[in-house]
Amino acid sequence: MSKFLFTAKGENGETKTGEMNADSERMVANRLRSEGFILTSIQILSEKEQGKLNISFFDKMMTIPLKEKMFFTRNLSVMISSGLSIGSSVSNLAKQTQNKRFQGILNQCYQDIQKGVTFSDALSKYPNVFSDLFVNMIRVGEIGGTMENSLKILTVQIEKEHNLKAKIRGAMIYPSVIIFAMIGVGVVMLTFILPKIMGVFEGMDVELPPMTKLVVKMSDALKDHGLVVLIIVIVLAIALKQFLKTQVGKRAFSWVTLHLPAIKNFAIKINTARFCRIYSSLLSSGVSVVDSLDIVADTLSNEYYKDAIHKGRKDIQRGVTLATIISSYPKLFPLIVAQMTKVGEETGKTEEMLLKMAEFYEEEINELTKNLSSIIEPVLMVLIGGAVGFFAVAMMQPIYGLLENIK
């Protein structure tokens, strides 16, 4: 039995495309005829092409670059608005993407759609690729017949997220270069320069200060066991990355971002902007208040915001207003957000007010990202100054001790 890709026309002019397992082309034509369709084109899929539709567990757990999803959502919106069916649109976009994993996922989604699975259910099989927000917005579009509007909202959301990450990444290039350069200079000093300086004191009866002894031990470790030190650093980096994926690690990182002076303001504005925009988008799409809060809580990355919103969901079910809930977390939400939400609830324009708040804080974030390097520079200066001062004192102390012995 082979797999065929076909196109057929119905009596009312409807076009049907899909795949079918059959022994021959005639069998495909007969089945379609029994359903009221006339076969117009057919193509047998090779084993290689059929294999592309199989997604391994590993691929299913992999994430897809945000840029790929942005391209997919934007173009899917255009195709849907042009009158193409969801199945045909997904199939066409699968052929256009350069990412092989994403191509396989889209092909599998297309295959599920042809079997009668809804688009949202097909996407929900890949939680690491399509978030709860993405799946639920698609489901709302399917139920309400507003798929085009849902895709436009998702496109804006993904573009905002992509632009923010790009700006942060760009702003972090300069500090990253400085830090790596400082580490490189430190390693060169400890490995090549320091041993030559210390050779001066080996033949002299000079007691090295504790700071100098520490630097010498660091130098010996790098010089004699450099590979071991490198392996330890890599293992620690991997362990830290895995720790940050745990619940305790996520909560610790969330606490740091909300209390570290250099990034506290930045973290609050990012989470506030995302909350306002996503919640507003969900409400305007017809999602209930309770379900919207659930989706928003799962979308935000900061654990303290998640806790606040989950608790707020329970309070709303008891009749508490959203403005009251927001005002009870002054360390997470600026006062103006609670005030604007209250106005929105009183006038019945909560979505509009939150959207304005989202746009306001997104503009604030844009300004912060422009000045992010200048914000980090003082911290870098303190770190560099501290490191240079430490090495300078460690090197100068034994020299002063030697001069005192000469006197």
HUURLIN-V920695 format. One record per run of one state. SS is the DSSP state (@ for helix, = for strand, . for the rest). FROM is the first residue (numbers start at 1). TO is the last residue. Records with the same first field share a line. If there is no record, write none. Layout:
# HUURLIN-V920695
SS = FROM-TO + FROM-TO
This chain:
# HUURLIN-V920695
. = 1-1 + 11-14 + 23-24 + 35-36 + 45-46 + 52-56 + 62-65 + 82-85 + 97-99 + 115-118 + 124-131 + 145-146 + 203-209 + 225-225 + 244-246 + 260-260 + 285-288 + 300-302 + 318-321 + 328-334 + 348-349 + 371-371 + 407-407
= = 2-10 + 15-22 + 37-44
@ = 25-34 + 47-51 + 57-61 + 66-81 + 86-96 + 100-114 + 119-123 + 132-144 + 147-202 + 210-224 + 226-243 + 247-259 + 261-284 + 289-299 + 303-317 + 322-327 + 335-347 + 350-370 + 372-406
